[in-house]
């Protein structure tokens, strides 16, 4: 697999996008980030943060205190990536009605199209 595809997969994964966008606002502790993202398991959050840290997008700051405190924030590279996926997210939200209209038109067309021998139209 091409290395750039792997990085793109990390940045645009379901949890990668949500984590990057959340960290655009501020740094978070693990439990705060889990609440902010919502719906992500501890295991998946830990794995995604580790992947984003390895790729140079997230900085993990472990403070030597008791109880341990770990903060996650974006690196400069991470901020660039987060701004890009955030822009895509905003565009998606702004164009959702057009996408929904296209889906409805497609579904309507498929519902009335003659079916071929294997259930495929045409």
C-alpha positions in Angstrom: 0.0 0.0 0.0 1.2 3.5 -0.9 2.4 5.3 2.3 0.3 8.4 1.5 -2.8 6.3 1.4 -2.1 4.9 4.8 -1.7 8.4 6.3 -4.9 9.5 4.5 -6.7 6.6 6.0 -5.5 7.5 9.5 -6.6 11.2 9.1 -9.9 10.5 7.4 -11.0 7.5 9.5 -14.2 7.9 11.5 -12.5 8.5 14.8 -9.4 10.2 13.3 -11.6 13.0 11.9 -13.5 13.5 15.1 -10.4 13.4 17.3 -8.5 15.9 15.1 -11.5 18.3 14.9 -12.0 18.1 18.7 -8.3 18.9 19.3 -8.6 21.9 17.1 -10.5 23.6 20.0 -8.0 22.8 22.8 -6.0 20.0 24.4 -7.9 17.3 26.2 -7.3 14.6 28.8 -8.2 11.1 27.6 -11.5 10.9 29.5 -12.5 14.4 28.4 -11.7 13.6 24.8 -13.7 10.4 25.0 -16.8 12.4 26.2 -16.2 15.1 23.6 -16.0 12.6 20.7 -18.9 10.5 21.9 -19.5 6.8 21.0 -15.8 5.8 20.8 -14.6 2.9 23.0 -11.6 3.4 25.2 -9.7 0.9 23.1 -10.5 2.6 19.8 -9.7 6.0 21.2 -6.4 4.8 22.6 -5.5 3.1 19.3 -6.5 6.1 17.2 -4.5 8.5 19.4 -1.5 6.3 19.2 -1.7 6.1 15.5 -2.1 9.9 15.2 0.8 10.4 17.6 3.0 8.1 15.6 2.1 10.0 12.4 3.1 13.2 14.0 -0.3 14.8 14.3 -0.9 14.4 18.1 1.3 15.3 21.0 0.9 13.2 24.2 2.1 15.1 27.3 2.4 12.8 30.3 2.9 14.7 33.5 4.8 13.0 36.3 2.2 13.6 39.0 -0.1 11.4 41.1 -2.6 10.5 39.8 -1.0 10.5 36.4 -2.2 13.2 34.0 -1.9 12.9 30.2 -3.0 15.7 27.9 -3.4 15.3 24.1 -3.0 18.2 21.7 -2.3 18.8 18.1 1.2 19.3 16.7 1.7 21.9 13.9 1.3 19.1 11.3 -1.8 17.9 13.2 -3.3 21.4 13.2 -2.9 21.5 9.4 -4.5 18.1 8.9 -7.4 19.0 11.4 -8.1 22.2 9.5 -8.4 20.3 6.3 -10.8 17.7 7.6 -12.7 20.3 9.5 -13.2 22.2 6.2 -14.5 19.0 4.5 -16.8 18.4 7.5 -18.3 21.9 7.2 -18.7 21.5 3.5 -20.5 18.2 4.0 -22.9 19.7 6.5 -23.6 22.7 4.2 -24.4 20.4 1.2 -26.3 17.7 3.0 -29.6 18.7 1.5 -28.2 18.4 -2.0 -26.8 14.9 -1.2 -30.1 13.9 0.3 -32.0 15.1 -2.8 -29.6 13.2 -5.1 -30.1 10.0 -3.0 -33.8 10.3 -3.2 -33.7 10.8 -7.0 -31.4 7.8 -7.4 -33.6 5.6 -5.2 -36.7 6.7 -7.1 -35.0 6.0 -10.4 -33.9 2.5 -9.3 -37.3 1.7 -7.9 -38.9 2.2 -11.3 -36.1 0.8 -13.5 -36.6 -2.5 -15.2 -34.6 -5.3 -13.6 -32.2 -7.5 -15.6 -31.9 -11.3 -15.2 -29.7 -11.0 -12.0 -31.6 -8.2 -10.4 -29.4 -5.5 -12.0 -31.1 -2.8 -14.0 -30.3 -2.5 -17.7 
